[in-house]
Amino acid sequence: MAAPRRPPAGTVVLTYAGLYAALRFVVEMFRGDLSRGYIAEVMMPGLAAFLRVPAREPVLLSSGQLISLLVITALVLGRRWLIRADRAIP
């Protein structure tokens, strides 16, 4: 019986960074820190109702949320690279 295969090196760090970026994205929705500025403002009454914020307020994309999206994208690509590199090692 073969030993169970271990996840590729770096998986824990990538998982932590991904979870942090996702948490940061969500927290930024509720901060109400208007002085820092936003990249995009979108009126989405359905999402505003789901988040329990006034429907007339726009859903905003802050710089922190944009960075979180970029980090998550980089982590998905990094995870794919780690899996491919791990398969190449005999």
N, C-alpha and C positions, 0 to 999 in steps of 0.2 A: 504494500500500500504506500502510495507516494505521500510525502509530507504536504500539508496545505501550502499553497503559494502565498507568499507575503506580498503586500502591496509595494509598489515601487517606492524607492527612497524619495522623500520630499512630499509624500502624500499628506502627511499630517500638517505640514506647514501650508500647503496649498488649501487644505480644507479649512484651517483656521482663518487664513486670509480671506477666503471666499465667504465664510460665515460673518466675519467682521464687516466686509463690504456690504453684504446684504442687510445686516443690522443697521449700519450707518445710513444706508439708503432709506430705510423705513423711519429711523429717528429723525432724519432731515425733514420729513413730511410734517412733523408735529412741532418742530422747533419754533417756528414763528419768528425767525431772525431775519426780518426784512432789510436790515441795514447792510447785510453782506452782499445782497444782490442776487439775481437769478439769471439763468441762461435762457430759459423759456417759460412762458406763462400760457397755459392752455385751459380753456373753460371746458370742464367735464363734469356736468351735474351728477351723473350716475356714480362716478368715482367719489365725488365729494360727499354724496349721500352715504356711500359705503363707509367712508372714513369718518363720517359724522362731523363734517365741517360744513359751514354755510355754502349752499349751492352757488351763490353769486361770487364766491371767492375762487380765483383760478387755482388750478393745480400747478405747482411750480416745480421747475427742475433747477436745483441749485448746483453750484460748482462741486459741492461734496457728493451729490448724487451722480453727477456726470463722472467724477473720478471713480466712484463705486462701480458704475457700469463698465468703465474701462478696465478696472481691476478684475471684475468678474469675467469679462471677455478674455483677458490675458490668462486668467487661471484656467478657464476651460481649454484654451489652446495649450497651455503648459501641461495640463493633465493628459491631454491626448499625446503630447510629445513624450511624456514620461512613460505612458503605456506602450507606445511604439518602441521606445528605447529599451524598455524592460523585455519586450518580446524578442528583440534582436540579440540579447545576451543569452548564450546557451546555458 
